[in-house]
Amino acid sequence: MTTGERKQLLFQRLMAVNDERLLEDIEALLNNRCPDDVLYFFS
């Protein structure tokens, strides 16, 4: 799976989820990645 595919899958999951707790978990995972990855996901 390419980075672009992972990004698309992440956005699909974010749009399908209204559970704030799960969104917080996803945000925490992103914060644990290197800053360049975080900037990529939110650019």
N, C-alpha and C positions, 0 to 999 in steps of 0.2 A: 504494500500500500504506500503510495507516494505521500509526501507532506501535504500536497494540495487536496488529495482525497481525504486525509485525516482532518484537514481544516473544514472541508465540506461536511463531513460526518459530524464533527463537533457542532457546527452551526445548526445542522438538522436536529441534533439532540437538544441543543439549547432552545430552539424554537418549539420543540414538542413538549418541553418540560416547564411546568409552572411551580415546581417544588423548590422553594427558596433554599432549603437545606442542601439539596443536590447541587444547585447552582453555586452555593458557597463552597462545596467540596470541589467542584470543577475549577473555581477561581483559585482555591488553595493549591490545586495541582499545577495550574498555570504559573502561580507565583513561585513554585518550587523549581520551575524550569529556568534555563538561563534567560536573562533579560531580552536577548535578541529573539527568542522564541515567543515570549510574551508580546513583544512589539509586533511580531509577524501575525499573531492570531488577532490582534485588535486593530491592525492597520487596514 
